[in-house]
């Protein structure tokens, strides 16, 4: 029995030591500071909302400007198509008026090239010209000028006409102007 007593005592001491270590560890956990508390304060939240709203405002203004300016090329291209169509129509007419065989007798019957120069104000709207086109062309205006010219040096006087077709669309789009020469040959 004497031998068992030191062993039992040793075991008891180990158990007591373990229990004290466990209690010490628990006490440290209870009384220690919180390790990593995550979250956002109200000031940080408001500041981030302000920064995000300023950034979004700048981005949306840029997108708005790009969208507004992306329409201009479409309007310009449509104006080019209208000017080309009008120019082709005029260039396919005879140079001389059919009944009088004069180049510019002042008759506005659209049967010869010079007849387009005597139209009222020499300006028409695209909707008046092509009502069945299918698109709203009311904002396009077409100005036509047909004048005798001496720009072509090898062509005799009275045998050449300079035809100018200008198509405009409101104040934002630069007018499209086409110039062609028609001769009596």
ZATOR-182003 format. One line per 4 residues: number of its first residue (from 1); for each residue x, y, z of N, C-alpha, C, O. Coordinates in steps of 0.02 Angstrom, whole numbers, plus 50000, padded with zeros to 5 digits. Example, Ala and Ser with C-alpha at 12.3 -4.5 7.8 and 13.67 -1.06 7.14 Angstrom:
% ZATOR-182003
1) 50660/49716/50390/50615/49775/50390/50660/49835/50390/50712/49834/50423 ~ 50642/49888/50354/50684/49947/50357/50645/50002/50394/50670/50057/50402
This chain:
% ZATOR-182003
1) 50040/49941/50000/50000/50000/50000/50042/50062/50000/50022/50114/49974 ~ 50097/50056/50028/50140/50115/50030/50162/50135/49960/50174/50194/49946 ~ 50168/50087/49918/50187/50102/49850/50131/50135/49811/50143/50176/49767 ~ 50071/50119/49826/50014/50146/49790/50001/50218/49810/49975/50257/49770
5) 50017/50236/49867/50003/50303/49890/50040/50355/49849/50008/50404/49828 ~ 50104/50348/49835/50136/50400/49794/50106/50403/49724/50101/50458/49695 ~ 50087/50346/49696/50056/50347/49629/49988/50382/49630/49973/50421/49585 ~ 49950/50367/49679/49885/50400/49684/49893/50475/49694/49856/50516/49667
9) 49941/50491/49734/49954/50561/49746/49976/50597/49682/49956/50653/49667 ~ 50016/50562/49645/50040/50590/49582/49982/50600/49533/49977/50651/49499 ~ 49938/50550/49530/49879/50556/49487/49834/50612/49509/49810/50650/49467 ~ 49823/50619/49572/49780/50672/49597/49810/50740/49580/49774/50786/49561
13) 49876/50745/49587/49909/50808/49571/49902/50825/49496/49890/50882/49478 ~ 49908/50775/49455/49899/50785/49383/49828/50807/49366/49818/50852/49325 ~ 49780/50776/49398/49710/50796/49386/49697/50867/49410/49662/50905/49377 ~ 49725/50883/49466/49716/50952/49493/49749/51002/49446/49722/51055/49433
17) 49809/50984/49421/49845/51028/49376/49807/51038/49311/49802/51094/49285 ~ 49780/50984/49285/49741/50990/49224/49679/51032/49234/49663/51074/49193 ~ 49645/51022/49289/49584/51060/49304/49601/51134/49312/49563/51177/49288 ~ 49656/51149/49345/49674/51219/49354/49693/51252/49287/49676/51310/49275
21) 49727/51214/49245/49744/51241/49179/49681/51254/49138/49675/51305/49104 ~ 49633/51207/49142/49570/51216/49106/49533/51277/49131/49508/51317/49091 ~ 49528/51285/49195/49493/51343/49224/49528/51408/49208/49497/51459/49195 ~ 49594/51406/49208/49633/51465/49190/49620/51486/49117/49613/51545/49102
25) 49616/51436/49074/49603/51449/49003/49533/51479/48994/49524/51526/48956 ~ 49484/51452/49028/49416/51477/49024/49411/51548/49051/49376/51589/49023 ~ 49446/51562/49104/49446/51629/49133/49477/51679/49085/49454/51736/49080 ~ 49529/51657/49049/49560/51702/49001/49512/51717/48943/49510/51773/48919
29) 49475/51668/48921/49427/51678/48867/49371/51726/48888/49349/51767/48848 ~ 49349/51721/48947/49295/51764/48971/49318/51835/48979/49283/51882/48959 ~ 49378/51845/49007/49401/51912/49021/49443/51944/48966/49463/52002/48972 ~ 49455/51909/48913/49497/51938/48859/49455/51984/48815/49394/51980/48814
33) 49490/52028/48777/49457/52074/48731/49431/52035/48671/49458/51982/48654 ~ 49379/52061/48637/49356/52028/48576/49411/52033/48523/49444/52084/48517 ~ 49420/51980/48486/49475/51976/48439/49464/52020/48378/49495/52073/48372 ~ 49420/52000/48332/49407/52037/48270/49332/52049/48263/49295/52005/48243
37) 49312/52108/48280/49242/52125/48270/49238/52163/48204/49270/52214/48195 ~ 49198/52137/48158/49191/52169/48092/49124/52204/48088/49076/52186/48121 ~ 49123/52257/48045/49063/52296/48035/49081/52365/48010/49140/52382/48004 ~ 49030/52404/47995/49041/52471/47968/49004/52521/48011/48948/52508/48035
41) 49036/52577/48021/49002/52630/48059/48957/52669/48012/48962/52664/47951 ~ 48914/52708/48041/48866/52748/48002/48903/52800/47959/48883/52812/47903 ~ 48955/52829/47985/48994/52879/47949/49027/52847/47887/49025/52875/47832 ~ 49056/52788/47896/49086/52753/47839/49034/52735/47786/49048/52740/47727
45) 48976/52715/47808/48923/52697/47762/48900/52758/47721/48892/52753/47661 ~ 48889/52814/47754/48868/52875/47719/48922/52899/47671/48907/52920/47615 ~ 48985/52898/47693/49040/52919/47650/49046/52875/47588/49057/52901/47533 ~ 49038/52810/47596/49041/52766/47537/48983/52778/47490/48991/52775/47429
49) 48924/52793/47517/48865/52809/47474/48877/52873/47435/48858/52877/47376 ~ 48907/52923/47465/48922/52985/47430/48972/52974/47374/48963/52999/47319 ~ 49024/52936/47388/49075/52922/47337/49045/52883/47278/49058/52899/47220 ~ 49004/52833/47293/48972/52794/47240/48924/52837/47199/48922/52830/47138
53) 48886/52880/47232/48839/52922/47194/48875/52972/47149/48852/52985/47094 ~ 48931/53000/47172/48969/53046/47129/48998/53009/47070/48997/53035/47014 ~ 49023/52949/47081/49051/52908/47026/48996/52891/46976/49007/52896/46915 ~ 48938/52870/46999/48883/52852/46954/48859/52912/46914/48841/52906/46856
57) 48858/52970/46945/48837/53030/46910/48884/53045/46852/48861/53060/46797 ~ 48948/53040/46863/48997/53051/46809/48990/53000/46754/48993/53018/46695 ~ 48980/52938/46771/48973/52885/46721/48909/52895/46681/48910/52889/46619 ~ 48854/52911/46714/48791/52921/46679/48793/52982/46633/48763/52981/46579
61) 48827/53035/46654/48834/53094/46610/48874/53076/46547/48858/53099/46492 ~ 48926/53036/46555/48965/53015/46498/48923/52972/46450/48926/52981/46390 ~ 48886/52926/46478/48843/52883/46437/48790/52925/46401/48776/52912/46342 ~ 48762/52974/46434/48712/53018/46403/48743/53057/46344/48712/53062/46292
65) 48803/53083/46354/48836/53121/46300/48851/53076/46241/48841/53095/46183 ~ 48876/53017/46254/48891/52970/46200/48828/52950/46162/48828/52946/46101 ~ 48774/52938/46198/48711/52920/46166/48684/52976/46123/48660/52964/46068 ~ 48687/53037/46148/48662/53094/46109/48704/53104/46045/48676/53120/45993
69) 48769/53096/46050/48812/53107/45992/48813/53048/45944/48834/53055/45887 ~ 48790/52990/45966/48789/52933/45921/48732/52937/45871/48732/52900/45822 ~ 48684/52981/45882/48629/52990/45835/48651/53032/45775/48625/53023/45720 ~ 48698/53078/45785/48719/53122/45731/48745/53085/45670/48725/53104/45614
73) 48786/53034/45675/48809/52999/45615/48751/52968/45576/48752/52966/45514 ~ 48700/52943/45611/48642/52915/45578/48605/52969/45538/48585/52957/45482 ~ 48596/53027/45569/48561/53082/45534/48602/53106/45474/48574/53121/45421 ~ 48668/53110/45483/48711/53131/45427/48708/53080/45370/48706/53100/45312
77) 48709/53016/45386/48707/52965/45334/48640/52967/45297/48638/52959/45236 ~ 48586/52978/45333/48521/52983/45301/48518/53046/45257/48488/53044/45203 ~ 48550/53100/45279/48552/53160/45238/48593/53148/45174/48575/53173/45121 ~ 48646/53110/45179/48686/53092/45120/48644/53052/45071/48646/53065/45010
81) 48606/53003/45096/48563/52963/45052/48511/53006/45017/48498/52997/44957 ~ 48482/53053/45053/48431/53097/45023/48463/53142/44970/48435/53151/44916 ~ 48522/53169/44985/48557/53212/44936/48575/53173/44874/48568/53198/44818 ~ 48600/53112/44882/48618/53071/44825/48556/53053/44783/48559/53054/44721
85) 48501/53037/44816/48440/53020/44779/48415/53080/44739/48396/53072/44681 ~ 48417/53139/44769/48395/53200/44733/48442/53215/44676/48420/53233/44621 ~ 48507/53209/44688/48556/53223/44635/48548/53174/44577/48551/53194/44519 ~ 48537/53110/44591/48527/53061/44538/48464/53077/44497/48464/53069/44436
89) 48412/53099/44531/48351/53116/44496/48363/53174/44448/48340/53172/44391 ~ 48398/53225/44470/48411/53284/44427/48458/53265/44370/48448/53286/44313 ~ 48510/53227/44385/48559/53210/44334/48530/53164/44279/48557/53162/44224 ~ 48476/53129/44294/48446/53085/44244/48396/53122/44198/48370/53092/44152
93) 48383/53185/44212/48338/53224/44169/48376/53250/44108/48437/53255/44109 ~ 48340/53266/44055/48373/53295/43996/48402/53364/44011/48376/53400/44054 ~ 48454/53382/43976/48486/53448/43985/48441/53503/43958/48434/53555/43991 ~ 48409/53493/43902/48366/53544/43870/48294/53531/43887/48272/53474/43897
97) 48255/53586/43891/48183/53580/43900/48154/53549/43837/48169/53573/43782 ~ 48112/53496/43841/48090/53458/43782/48054/53499/43729/48066/53489/43669 ~ 48009/53544/43749/47969/53579/43698/48007/53637/43664/48002/53646/43604 ~ 48046/53675/43703/48080/53733/43674/48152/53719/43654/48182/53758/43618
101) 48180/53663/43677/48250/53646/43666/48298/53700/43692/48352/53709/43664 ~ 48278/53735/43744/48319/53785/43779/48347/53754/43843/48313/53712/43874 ~ 48407/53774/43863/48435/53744/43925/48399/53768/43988/48386/53727/44032 ~ 48382/53831/43995/48350/53856/44055/48296/53907/44036/48306/53967/44043
105) 48238/53883/44011/48187/53931/43989/48145/53960/44045/48104/54004/44033 ~ 48154/53938/44107/48116/53965/44163/48051/53928/44176/48007/53955/44209 ~ 48044/53869/44151/47984/53829/44162/47998/53779/44219/48048/53743/44218 ~ 47952/53778/44268/47963/53735/44326/47921/53671/44321/47883/53656/44366
109) 47929/53635/44267/47889/53574/44258/47927/53510/44273/47899/53455/44263 ~ 47987/53514/44297/48029/53458/44317/48041/53409/44259/48049/53349/44271 ~ 48043/53433/44198/48057/53390/44141/48128/53398/44116/48149/53362/44070 ~ 48165/53444/44144/48235/53454/44124/48275/53479/44185/48246/53495/44237
113) 48340/53481/44178/48384/53495/44235/48372/53564/44265/48367/53570/44326 ~ 48366/53615/44225/48358/53684/44251/48292/53696/44285/48285/53746/44321 ~ 48243/53653/44276/48177/53664/44307/48181/53663/44383/48138/53692/44416 ~ 48230/53632/44411/48237/53630/44484/48260/53696/44512/48255/53708/44572
117) 48287/53740/44470/48311/53804/44495/48256/53855/44502/48266/53906/44535 ~ 48197/53844/44472/48143/53893/44475/48089/53873/44524/48035/53903/44525 ~ 48101/53822/44565/48053/53803/44617/48050/53858/44669/48099/53893/44680 ~ 47992/53866/44703/47987/53919/44754/48040/53909/44809/48043/53857/44841
121) 48080/53960/44818/48135/53961/44867/48187/53907/44855/48234/53901/44894 ~ 48179/53868/44804/48225/53814/44787/48235/53765/44846/48286/53731/44849 ~ 48187/53763/44892/48192/53719/44951/48128/53678/44957/48073/53704/44951 ~ 48138/53614/44968/48082/53569/44980/48097/53527/45041/48155/53520/45061
125) 48045/53499/45071/48057/53453/45127/48058/53382/45100/48028/53367/45049 ~ 48093/53340/45135/48101/53271/45111/48034/53233/45113/48022/53189/45072 ~ 47990/53250/45160/47924/53217/45163/47882/53235/45102/47844/53194/45077 ~ 47889/53298/45078/47852/53318/45017/47879/53280/44957/47841/53262/44912
129) 47943/53269/44956/47976/53237/44899/47963/53162/44897/47946/53135/44845 ~ 47970/53129/44955/47961/53057/44959/47912/53040/45014/47932/53017/45067 ~ 47846/53050/45003/47798/53037/45057/47791/52963/45074/47773/52947/45131 ~ 47805/52918/45028/47797/52847/45042/47862/52814/45065/47867/52753/45064
133) 47910/52854/45086/47975/52827/45106/47970/52783/45167/48010/52736/45176 ~ 47922/52796/45211/47912/52754/45270/47943/52782/45333/47926/52759/45387 ~ 47986/52831/45328/48017/52861/45387/47995/52934/45392/47973/52963/45342 ~ 48001/52962/45451/47983/53032/45459/48041/53075/45435/48094/53078/45468
137) 48032/53107/45379/48085/53148/45350/48067/53222/45353/48096/53263/45318 ~ 48019/53240/45396/47995/53309/45398/48048/53359/45421/48042/53418/45405 ~ 48098/53337/45457/48150/53384/45481/48205/53396/45430/48247/53440/45440 ~ 48206/53358/45377/48257/53366/45325/48231/53417/45274/48174/53412/45251
141) 48273/53464/45256/48255/53511/45202/48309/53506/45148/48368/53498/45162 ~ 48285/53510/45086/48329/53501/45028/48329/53566/44989/48276/53588/44967 ~ 48388/53596/44980/48395/53657/44940/48432/53638/44875/48484/53605/44877 ~ 48404/53659/44819/48432/53641/44754/48449/53705/44716/48409/53751/44713
145) 48509/53706/44687/48530/53763/44646/48558/53734/44581/48602/53692/44581 ~ 48531/53760/44524/48557/53741/44459/48574/53806/44422/48530/53846/44408 ~ 48638/53816/44407/48659/53878/44374/48706/53862/44316/48745/53815/44320 ~ 48703/53902/44263/48752/53894/44209/48822/53911/44237/48829/53954/44280
149) 48872/53877/44212/48939/53886/44240/48991/53885/44184/48981/53858/44130 ~ 49047/53917/44200/49106/53914/44156/49164/53881/44193/49222/53889/44174 ~ 49148/53843/44244/49200/53809/44283/49237/53757/44242/49297/53745/44252 ~ 49202/53727/44195/49233/53676/44152/49263/53712/44092/49226/53734/44047
153) 49328/53719/44089/49361/53760/44040/49353/53736/43968/49351/53776/43921 ~ 49348/53671/43958/49345/53646/43890/49273/53642/43862/49263/53623/43805 ~ 49224/53661/43903/49154/53658/43881/49132/53729/43863/49145/53776/43900 ~ 49099/53737/43804/49077/53804/43784/49026/53833/43832/48990/53797/43867
157) 49024/53900/43834/48977/53936/43878/48905/53917/43860/48887/53914/43801 ~ 48864/53904/43911/48795/53885/43900/48785/53811/43892/48728/53787/43886 ~ 48839/53773/43891/48834/53700/43882/48848/53662/43946/48852/53600/43945 ~ 48857/53697/44003/48871/53664/44066/48829/53696/44122/48820/53757/44123
161) 48805/53654/44166/48767/53677/44224/48798/53648/44287/48819/53591/44288 ~ 48802/53690/44339/48826/53665/44405/48764/53654/44448/48723/53699/44458 ~ 48757/53593/44472/48699/53573/44513/48724/53563/44584/48770/53525/44597 ~ 48692/53598/44631/48710/53592/44701/48648/53570/44740/48595/53602/44735
165) 48654/53516/44777/48600/53491/44820/48626/53494/44892/48677/53463/44908 ~ 48591/53531/44934/48610/53536/45005/48552/53509/45047/48495/53531/45040 ~ 48568/53462/45091/48518/53433/45136/48538/53450/45207/48595/53439/45227 ~ 48491/53478/45244/48505/53496/45313/48453/53465/45359/48396/53450/45339
169) 48474/53455/45421/48430/53426/45472/48439/53467/45535/48484/53454/45575 ~ 48397/53516/45545/48400/53556/45606/48467/53589/45616/48510/53588/45572 ~ 48477/53620/45674/48539/53657/45687/48597/53614/45711/48654/53637/45711 ~ 48584/53551/45731/48637/53511/45761/48680/53474/45711/48738/53460/45725
173) 48653/53458/45653/48690/53419/45604/48715/53465/45549/48677/53506/45523 ~ 48778/53459/45532/48809/53499/45478/48775/53481/45412/48768/53422/45396 ~ 48754/53531/45373/48720/53515/45309/48767/53477/45262/48827/53489/45259 ~ 48737/53431/45225/48772/53393/45174/48763/53428/45107/48706/53444/45089
177) 48816/53441/45072/48811/53476/45007/48847/53435/44954/48906/53420/44959 ~ 48809/53419/44901/48838/53384/44843/48836/53430/44783/48787/53465/44773 ~ 48890/53431/44744/48894/53471/44684/48912/53426/44626/48956/53384/44631 ~ 48876/53436/44570/48891/53397/44510/48885/53444/44449/48854/53497/44453
181) 48914/53423/44395/48911/53462/44333/48874/53421/44280/48886/53361/44273 ~ 48829/53454/44244/48793/53421/44190/48807/53460/44125/48801/53521/44124 ~ 48826/53425/44074/48842/53458/44009/48792/53437/43957/48756/53388/43965 ~ 48790/53475/43903/48743/53463/43848/48778/53419/43796/48787/53441/43739
185) 48796/53360/43815/48828/53313/43769/48794/53247/43774/48814/53200/43739
